[in-house]
Amino acid sequence: MAQAQIPRTLVVLDSGCNNPKDPLKSGRIFHALSDGTHIKPIVHGQSLPETVVVLKEDQKLYWTAMGFPGAPDGALWTSDLDGSDTRLVIPPGNVLNTPKQIVLDHVKRRLYVCDREGMRVVSCALDGSDAEVLVSTGDIETPSHKADATRWCVGLAIDWQKRVMYWSQKGAPKSAQGRICRASLDMPEGCTANTRRDVEILMEKLPEPIDLEFDSGARRLYWTDRGDVPHGNSLNRCSVDNLSSERPLVSEPLKATPYECLVRNLHDPIGLKLDLERKLVYVADMGGTVYSFDLDGNNKHKMYEDQEACYSGITFI
């Protein structure tokens, strides 16, 4: 008889935006076992926490907090794994506007962040220093750019083997303006974040793509989409090696998707984490539910449900 696996310790973010009294100061971070038997808050009082990563070598969490949507008051935080020693890495109003998905480089010990209304992908050291803008999709000083949701960078995933980054530009809510783009992690010689010529649009007219994850072994990109049905409120994936900006994949509402739509009928899914060792994918949605699925979308398991919560980011220790 096979021995039962020890449950994962998940780290789940509740943005707090469903709290009617003070949504901007009600964000929380939880520990939760993947068998659904235990959930415990470890951090309170956050301003719309969005995504989280684990640096096991240092026993640390790092997460983004959006702040007031659209205002230049986003922040980057860190704590010990148990939520103690909570500290600001990048304070509000310094570098980040509305930080969304965060990715960790364990080798070079750097963080990569999509900044939504900042319209950019930013990299910095673990202490917040040495900030560098890698991609810029608009001018933050131009109000029409900042208000244009097709420029907003949201989800981020990195192929470390090929040193390529993928990011989503979600478009306006429920608008089918979403894109997924790709560029080198290394700035082309003679270029800047505004002028680089290697940016590829790989998919377009997506309902509203949010967080991304990359499976380097299978060469597949996964993403959540909180847009409208039939293709939104979904978990999706696509093989990346044959993608090209010369023939981008186009999502059309009344046709089959040109990528795999694995799971439908979620409730504004955002958080996404692959567990390749156990061949699972974890998803957190704004409807207050945390799920696990097989990598192909089968075997749906609802781990946690709280109608008063608004779950955003998810990872595991």
WOGIHU-V420563 format. One line per field, one symbol per residue. ss: DSSP state (2 for helix, 1 for strand, 0 for the rest). phi: phi as a letter, one per 30 degrees, with the letter a starting at -180 (. if undefined). A space follows every 50 residues. Layout:
ss->???
phi->???
This chain:
ss->00000000111111000000002220111111100000111111110011 11111222011111100000000011111100000011110000000011 11111000011111100001111110000001111100000022220022 20111111100001111110000000011111110000000000000001 11111100111111100001111110000000011111100000222011 00000000011110000011111110000111111000111111000000 11111000001111110
phi->.dddddedcdcbccdidddddaddbcdbbccbdddicabbdbbbidchdc bbbccdechbcbbcbdidejddbdbbbbaddcjdhdbdcbdeibiccbdc dcbccdddhbcbbdceddhacbbaddcidhdbdcbbcacddceddddcdd cddbcbbbcddchbccbccdidehchcdbbbbaddcdeeicbedceccdc ccbbideadbdbbccddchbccacbcddddcdhbcbaadcdcdaddbddb dbecbdddbdcdbbidchdbdabdcddchbbcbcbddibccbbddcjdhd bddbbbdccbdbdaabc
